[in-house]
Amino acid sequence: MSTVSETCESDPSDPPPRSCPDLDVRDLEQRARLMRIITRLIAVSDLGSRDIARRAGLPMQKVSDLLSGRLEQLSLEELQTLREAIDHELSTS
């Protein structure tokens, strides 16, 4: 076997290369910003973690991940759902 053919072959289990890394950076920045906003909202609300998870329709583990700073465990949509749930509670209080 030639060395060239070995280096050109890829393992099917390898993830596909990213076509635009800027999108990943923007997504991460948006999630980090939302995470900061949500943790501040949680601090001023009277809601517990279980109440927040229930109102957002997400597992308790997601709220735990948020409060522990595990940003990689939360999608942008999940963060937006959490923010809306907390905003709704604060606006009705």
C-alpha positions, 0 to 999 in steps of 0.5 A, a space after each residue: 500500500 502506498 502512503 498516499 492512499 493511506 492518508 487520503 482514506 478517512 475512517 467512516 466513524 470520524 465526524 465530518 469536517 466543519 464547513 464554517 467554524 465561525 458559526 460554531 463560535 457565534 453559537 457558543 457566544 450566543 449560548 454563553 450570553 444566554 447562560 449569563 442572563 438566565 443565571 441572573 434571572 434565576 438568582 432574582 427569582 423565587 423559583 427552585 431548579 425543579 420548578 424551572 425545569 418543570 415550567 420549561 419542560 426540560 429535565 432537571 439535569 439541564 438546569 443543573 448543567 446550566 447552574 454548573 456552567 456546563 454550557 456544552 450540555 445545553 443547546 441554544 433552543 434549550 437555553 431560550 426555552 429556559 429564559 422564556 419560562 423564567 421571564 414568564 414567571 417574573 412577569 406574572 409575579 
